[in-house]
Amino acid sequence: MDGYDGILNNDMLIKSLKTAVRSGRVGHAYIFDGEKGSGKTSVARAFAKTLNCEAGGDAPCGVCASCRAFDDNNNPDVIYISEEKSIKVDTVREQINAAIMTRPFSYRYKVFVISDADTMNPQAQNAFLKTLEEPPSFAVFLLLCQNFNKLLPTILSRCILFKLRPLPQPMLKKYLTDRGFTAERADTLSHYARGIVGRTLELDTDEGFADLTAAAFDICTNIKKWDIVELFSNCGVFAKDRRGDIDTLLRLMYYIFRDALIYKTTGNTQHLIHSTRLDRLDSVCAAFSTRQLMKACDALEQARGRMAVNGSIQYVVEELFYRIKER
Ligand SMILES: [Zn+2]
């Protein structure tokens, strides 16, 4: 059942959408921008459902014919556009520009929900622009983007832009515990998902994440034992094979060292993110002094900052590993 209820931490955005509906000032085009899993589709669906709800409120009633057809993905006046790789110019011409020529079948608006709208190339965007320049009164376009800056300024200037806000970690943790996750699991996942609900659910079932966690523990446990040749060869492997996961891996290492620091200095397990991996944390605590753990956390924070501005993974990783290893 689509509605605004399950959408967290985006109250201002939802309030604006509700106000637009209540005041009868619905725009022709909206952009919902945010990372994958941030709730763009949920917001767009709730809004689309509201626009054609027969009850005429600022949120979908959920029981009228339009809402029920919507829930079955069977509402003739809500059109979903999505493609595997990118939205092509032919798709724009056939599924948008041609479809807009006919009035809605049953309801007030004809709503187009365009997934990955920022994957339209300039040709496709220009085709879309033709419709967007003079849209019929019944047309509403909802553009879902991960990077709205890829859209032409001429499109942006005709759209109302909303950015989805990620959830603060405690809110995400509560969201997960409310859904039956154990407190420990919710803690771990919420720290790695960077506030994105969809990502926590992905991580939970992702074998790759379990694999990355194991790899991070291996590095943290063994790095002190490596000689300089092993250090550089491991950096090479790390920078090459883990290129796509580098940020997650560095976050994992950071939280492992942070946990080890708390555990070693207080003996307290209550605030550990990896509280179910005490055996592995013991090994990390044995290999590092308190001061070295603090230095490792600092080095990881700095490395992540530098990774964000500097493309050379190999260089940043080499310096990072060297700093963690040195006494
Ligand atoms: Zn309804």
Boltz pocket constraint, residues with backbone or C-beta under 6 A from the ligand:
constraints:
  - pocket:
      binder: B
      contacts: [[A, 49], [A, 52], [A, 53], [A, 54], [A, 55], [A, 60], [A, 61], [A, 62], [A, 63], [A, 64], [A, 65], [A, 66], [A, 67], [A, 68]]
      max_distance: 6.0
